[in-house]
Amino acid sequence: MRQYILVFCVITVSWVMGCATGGTGKQEQITRLPESTKKQLYVPWRQRRGSAYDGDFWRSFGRDGKEFAPRLWDDTTALVKNPVSLICLGAAGTAGIALHGSNADDRVQRHYEKHGSQLNTFWDTVGDAGGNPGTHFAIAGAMYFASLAGEKPETYENSKTLLRALALNGIFTTMLKAAARTECPNGNENCWPSGHTSSSFTLATVLWNEYGPLVGVPLMAFAGYVGYERIDARNHDFSDVISGALIGMAIGHAVCKNEEIRIGEFSVVPFIDPESGGAGLALAKRW
């Protein structure tokens, strides 16, 4: 199973970073600051685009660690203020109640009691490992460290957005599981909603927003497969999977939209005037 997780991580990270660097054909032009200047110049995370300290891996990594909790809280407040996400979250709760109350879960259960599972062990493992939240964090972490070390601001920002979205989804899903305390078809507790499904749809939603349908459509399709596998393996009921998918999309959408809020859609970046040598801040935007 660990081999499947490793292969899935390597393939996905390579594919995403390849699309990020080669899909648009745009070259970023970044003015490099002198060492003495960039060590003194710090841009708060609300306005910053790129690492906190240009060219300083460990210092930037430490700053990201300090900023993670306040940024996660900022995403949480954005979630409850985003109308689209609130609609999705409301639909997730409504769907869970309606599907369970209409005996849809019981009908699915009777179907599998009669016909058995459709997936063999290999494909069951693919869905289980590929939909595991730990796998998704590994993908986001690989993107983060590779882009921070390689000084690729766009991928770096996208990876941090993905990490926060996955973290928020994990917290939210765990809280709902603890509150609902429903029983899984296999007898396990805390079934609703499906964590594999919600995490898979969070991953797909964020990467679709960041890299477009070339990346997003296949990941959405795979997230749907993960949901099917959770039902087929009898790890979850139908209602668990539907609610998990809506929750994942709601959180992914809210975090991405919160990240897009800049000063008039511009990013604030460090700048140095090549003629006068003066340093300051500048507004930047890519088309």
PAPA-744834 format. One record per residue: residue in one letter; z, y, x of N, C-alpha, C in turn. Coordinates in steps of 0.001 Angstrom, whole numbers, plus 500000, padded with zeros to 6 digits. Layout:
# residues N
aZYXZYXZYX/...
***
This chain:
# residues 287
m500000498795500825500000500000500000500000501256500860/r500753501220501992500771502383502891499388502643503466/q498615501570503680497260501740504207496396502485503207/y496540502156501931495758502849500908496121504322500849/i497429504627500959497864506026500934497280506776502113/l497317506182503311496803506836504514495315507095504396/v494545506104503945493094506259503801492781507337502777/f493509507335501661493272508329500614493542509733501142/c494633509898501905494973511220502460493899511702503415/v493453510835504330492468511223505336491153511616504681/i490692510814503739489418511091503066489501512393502289/t490589512592501536490699513772500697490814515040501523/v491639515032502561491791516218503405490484516560504108/s489797515560504627488518515797505303487502516383504351/w487477515861503123486504516323502117486803517751501701/v488092518043501397488467519382500950488212520412502026/m488620520128503271488441521102504344486976521264504698/g486178520215504529484747520331504761484091521237503749/c484497521097502478483960521972501435484408523404501657/a485658523564502125486188524910502318485465525652503420/t485075524945504468484447525613505608482937525676505497/g482346524720504784480899524685504746480280525009503417/g481098525078502353480535525236501022479986526618500758/t480651527676501269480236529026500933479332529636501985/g479440529177503213478606529710504283479027531094504732/k480194531553504273480661532893504630481492532833505894/q481377533825506714482157533912507946483194535015507784/e484432534679508064485480535676507965485518536508509242/q485624537812509061485717538717510189487140539272510229/i487898538890511227489292539286511344489474540070512634/t490025541257512527490308542070513696491584541576514356/r491507541164515615492661540662516342493482541825516883/l494776541718516670495668542762517137496221542417518514/p496543543410519305497220543143520577498541542434520336/e498983541642521334500208540873521184501398541764520845/s501514542905521518502662543786521291502664544350519876/t501459544560519315501353545149517982501640544131516897/k501037542937517003501176541962515928502589541389515859/k503361541429516961504728540969516907505600541943516133/q505225543225516137505996544239515442505558544369513983/l504324543986513687503755544217512371503996543009511481/y504783543182510433505043542099509494504703542572508093/v503882541798507384503477542118506022504224541194505070/p504950541724504083505670540876503124504727539906502415/w505281538777501972504432537720501420503705538124500153/r504224539085499420503548539504498197502204540170498475/q502062540746499657500809541411500011500036540693501109/r500665539744501780500046539156502959499012538101502604/r497993538033503429496981536980503347496837536394504738/g497295535176504933497271534575506251498682534404506783/s498799533871507989500108533588508561500889534873508812/a502206534739508839503072535910509004502917536540510379/y502724535690511403502605536181512774501354535556513380/d500325536337513483499026535847513921499114535191515297/g498702533918515358498676533209516620499992532587517033/d501046532780516244502359532226516586502693531134515561/f502413529877515909502544528758514972503982528591514484/w504921528444515409506289528110515026506988529258514326/r506721530460514741507337531606514080506809531748512654/s505512531538512482504922531598511145505436530458510273/f505578529280510866506105528129510139507531528392509662/g508339528969510518509700529305510136509748530334509021/r508873531322509103508823532340508061508396531734506735/d507440530809506760506998530140505528508142529362504896/g508973528723505741510124527999505222511109528913504518/k511343530106505095512258531064504484511697531625503179/e510374531749503114509753532358501943509469531363500827/f509608530067501097509194529065500118509984529173498807/a511311529243498905512145529297497696511866530541496848/p511850531760497431511547532932496590510140532897496009/r509182532342496758507826532243496225507757531217495093/l508533530142495211508574529139494151509199529722492892/w510234530519493054510841531179491899509859532166491265/d509099532869492092508104533800491574507042533052490763/d506659531875491229505700531054490476506310530565489163/t507602530276489183508271529820487968508264530906486905/t508561532141487304508527533243486338507106533498485853/a506127533289486734504728533460486329504327532388485319/l504886531190485466504572530102484537504979530450483112/v506169531016482952506656531317481607506015532575481035/k505273533309481866504592534516481398503100534295481176/n502581533161481629501145532899481515500842532291480150/p500070532971479299499835532469477934499091531141477890/v498120530953478785497375529699478796498289528533479161/s499129528741480164500048527691480587501078527389479509/l501554528428478829502521528206477754501904527397476618/i500648527655476321499957526881475285499854525417475697/c499512525188476970499403523811477474500748523102477448/l501805523808477829503134523197477819503572522893476393/g503279523820475481503593523561474076502818522374473535/a501539522285473948500703521161473516501218519844474095/a501760519896475322502301518692475943503481518152475145/g504380519057474746505524518629473942505112518147472573/t504188518890471952503712518510470612503005517171470637/a502149516983471657501409515723471761502347514551471977/g503376514745472805504329513674473053505042513235471791/i505474514218471005506176513909469756505226513291468735/a504031513912468594503080513455467572502564512045467859/l502196511791469107501649510472469447502693509381469320/h503912509700469732504974508700469611505347508485468147/g505379509582467395505753509474465986504703508804465119/s503444508885465546502356508284464761502116506820465130/n502988506260465938502883504857466373501671504591467266/a501104505655467851499970505455468766500403504642469976/d501601504913470469502105504143471609502275502666471250/d502728502399470026502913501013469599501583500282469481/r500556501004469021499238500377468900498664500033470273/v498867500936471240498423500650472605499195499463473174/q500482499414472889501307498304473357500819496976472791/r500496496947471506500004495710470889498659495298471468/h497824496303471803496518496005472406496704495274473733/y497618495757474563497816495130475873498559493802475766/e499386493656474755500023492359474536498986491301474170/k497940491739473512496902490803473077495867490551474159/h495437491613474840494312491496475780494742491511477250/g495925491974477546496369492043478921495767493222479673/s496167493392480935495671494501481756494221494276482140/q493485495379482278492062495315482605491792495478484096/l492711496095484827492500496368486245493093495251487098/n492377494923488194492934493936489120493933494616490058/t494505493839490942495565494359491823495070495488492720/f493842495367493229493313496394494122493205497738493412/w492552497765492259492349499023491549493646499566490970/d494560498680490677495878499125490249496589499844491398/t496442499317492601497056499937493781496403501278494100/v495094501369493917494382502632494148494944503735493249/g495107503415491959495647504407491039497098504736491317/d497874503707491671499291503909491935499507504741493200/a498810504382494282498971505102495552498308506473495510/g497096506532494970496384507811494917497014508808493971/g497734508324492963498387509224492023499831509512492360/n500325508920493443501719509118493829501934510559494309/p502941511262493797503195512628494258503389512731495767/g503955511688496393504113511702497840502783511789498558/t501766511125498007500423511214498579499888512630498491/h500127513273497369499626514632497160500316515622498095/f501608515444498307502317516301499259501810516073500679/a501454514824500990500906514529502317499569515232502517/i498742515251501497497452515944501565497670517439501770/a498542518031500956498816519463501067499428519799502423/g500328518943502909500942519179504207499941519108505339/a499024518145505257497991518032506295497095519264506303/m496741519748505112495941520972505025496687522158505627/y497989522226505335498793523354505810498874523384507334/f499291522280507939499481522266509388498156522417510133/a497082521802509614495783521920510274495268523354510223/s495430524004509071494924525375508935495795526384509663/l497114526143509730497992527044510476497704526952511969/a497527525732512453497219525555513871495825526057514208/g494865525862513302493486526283513541493194527707513141/e494218528420512625494074529812512213492915529979511216/k492997529233510119492024529335509031492752529892507810/p492734531216507634493563531865506604493303531359505188/e492042531118504845491738530715503465492339529353503146/t492106528374504002492667527041503781494188527077503869/y494707527901504761496155528059504910496789528548503610/e496221529575503005496748530093501746496608529073500626/n495476528379500586495257527370499555496262526228499661/s496572525836500890497524524744501088498920525143500630/k499309526391500870500625526848500430500685526933498905/t499592527359498297499534527374496834499692525963496281/l498999525007496900499070523620496456500479523057496638/l501114523334497765502473522843498010503449523375496960/r503342524642496636504259525219495651503979524673494253/a502714524485493917502368523942492605502899522512492458/l502741521701493504503241520331493462504764520306493370/a505427521196494108506883521253494073507381521664492690/l506760522692492125507161523155490795506908522072489752/n505778521387489862505489520304488934506517519180489061/g506884518849490308507867517797490516509217518139489904/i509658519380490091510938519821489525510885519811487999/f509808520365487447509667520476486001509599519098485354/t508797518208485945508645516865485396509950516084485473/t510656516199486574511935515500486732512962515982485712/m513001517282485463513923517833484470513595517309483072/l512312517233482744511917516722481430512260515242481286/k512045514485482354512399513064482319513894512878482055/a514714513679482752516162513568482598516606513982481199/a515905514958480615516276515438479283515820514468478188/a514605513930478321514054513058477280514662511655477328/r514806511096478519515424509778478717514767508709477835/t513455508655477851512743507640477091512549506389477938/e512296505280477295512137504003477994510667503686478208/c510340503203479387508974502827479723508636501450479154/p507351501160478997506953499824478530507461498698479422/n507618498989480729508099497952481651509625497873481719/g510295498679480890511750498635480830512462499677481663/n511733500410482502512362501465483303512761502648482427/e513657503486482947514112504649482206513361505902482646/n513596506975481876513026508295482185511498508220482292/c510874507876481201509431507605481201508588508848480924/w509028509690479990508217510840479579508629512084480346/p507647512816480902506205512538481007505890511750482280/s504630511358482421504210510604483601504127511523484814/g504935511222485839504930512041487054503674511859487874/h503156510625487946501896510387488657500768511209488040/t500720511196486709499636511899486017499770513407486166/s500970513940485976501145515388486069500840515888487477/s501268515145488491500999515549489870499509515477490186/s498832514449489685497387514310489929496606515453489303/f496995515859488096496293516959487438496671518308488043/t497872518432488593498219519646489330497326519788490553/l497199518711491314496337518703492501494903519069492133/a494370518433491097492983518666490698492766520096490216/t493726520630489457493596521991488919493608523031490034/v494529522894490976494627523864492071493378523821492945/l492940522629493325491791522534494222490491522894493514/w490405522696492208489238523179491455489226524701491502/n490378525319491272490454526776491296490098527336492669/e490517526639493739490306527155495081488915526860495628/y488357525682495295487097525261495912485965525007494930/g486217525167493645485158525023492668484946523588492191/p483959523390491333483735522075490716483314520977491684/l482744521341492840482349520320493805483540519458494204/v484687520074494332485928519363494629486684519033493347/g486707519977492424487538519842491229487124518742490280/v485825518597490016485371517603489038485733516180489468/p485417515772490712485822514419491113487335514205491076/l488104515231491448489554515078491421490082515012489996/m489468515748489080489848515634487673489543514239487146/a488379513712487539488014512361487115489007511344487660/f489398511516488914490364510589489501491731510732488836/a492115511958488488493388512163487785493375511440486441/g492222511486485758492094510745484511492240509247484737/y491670508767485844491798507350486186493254506981486460/v493976507868487144495389507615487407496147507454486091/g495857508337485126496501508226483826496198506900483154/y494938506481483226494554505193482645495276504045483336/e495363504119484661496034503055485418497501502955485048/r498161504100484799499575504063484431499774503346483099/i498817503523482192498893502825480895498544501354481065/d497485501083481814497018499714481987498063498852482698/a498769499437483648499814498707484373501100498627483565/r501122499261482384502275499306481493503477499978482142/n503181500945483003504232501774483566504561502945482638/h503598503301481788503779504434480881503093504178479550/d503591504877478542502937504888477238501820505922477230/f500986505842476208499869506772476051500371508218475978/s501446508449475231501980509809475078502494510371476399/d503046509516477253503534509979478561502406510556479403/v501273509884479361500127510274480185499483511562479663/i499304511658478348498699512863477772499561514081478065/s500856513962477869501760515085478153501753515430479636/g501746514409480491501726514654481932500487515404482374/a499336515054481799498089515736482147498144517212481764/l498647517512480576498731518903480113499731519703480947/i500829519090481318501829519771482149501248520084483525/g500564519116484126499975519339485440498961520464485443/m498106520506484425497109521575484339497771522923484088/a498821522944483267499519524196482974500144524792484235/i500821523958485012501487524447486219500474524828487292/g499457524012487489498426524339488463497734525652488146/h497435525863486861496774527103486437497667528315486678/a498942528207486311499850529347486441500056529741487899/v500243528768488770500475529071490187499228529697490814/c498065529180490470496820529749491015496613531182490546/k496843531439489277496664532791488757497680533749489349/n498880533272489602499897534118490224499506534475491651/e498875533545492339498427533791493715497289534800493759/e496505534866492681495351535765492662495744537214492434/i496974537455491984497402538825491687497625539574492992/r496726540470493277496811541296494482496723542759494072/i496681543624495030496536545047494743495083545312494382/g494792545419493087493420545630492647492488544537493118/e492981543283493196492228542125493659491897542204495153/f492560543103495863492391543209497301493603542608497998/s493395542138499211494475541646500048494887542729501033/v496173542784501348496676543718502345496758542985503676/v496057543496504684495978542814505975496275543791507103/p496769543289508240496962544154509409495617544682509912/f495601545905510440494352546517510896494638547401512109/i493693547429513035493785548323514185492460549065514336/d492546550357514469491364551187514636490857551029516072/p489634550511516259489130550285517619488923551567518407/e488780552715517714488544553977518421489852554636518857/s490768554783517899492019555481518220493109554549518716/g492987553253518411494007552295518808495194552265517865/g495126553063516768496216553088515803496248551825514963/a497446551363514643497626550139513856498224550473512504/g497881549673511511498403549891510173498000548765509255/l497885549062507969497495548081506965496186548504506320/a495427547523505859494138547801505216493962546881504028/l493143547334503058492793546513501906491510545756502233/a491493544465501921490334543642502230489962542785501044/k488680542527500882488192541673499796486933540975500264/r486785539706499869485598538928500230484724538739498999/w483386538873499213482437538660498124481588537453498444/
***
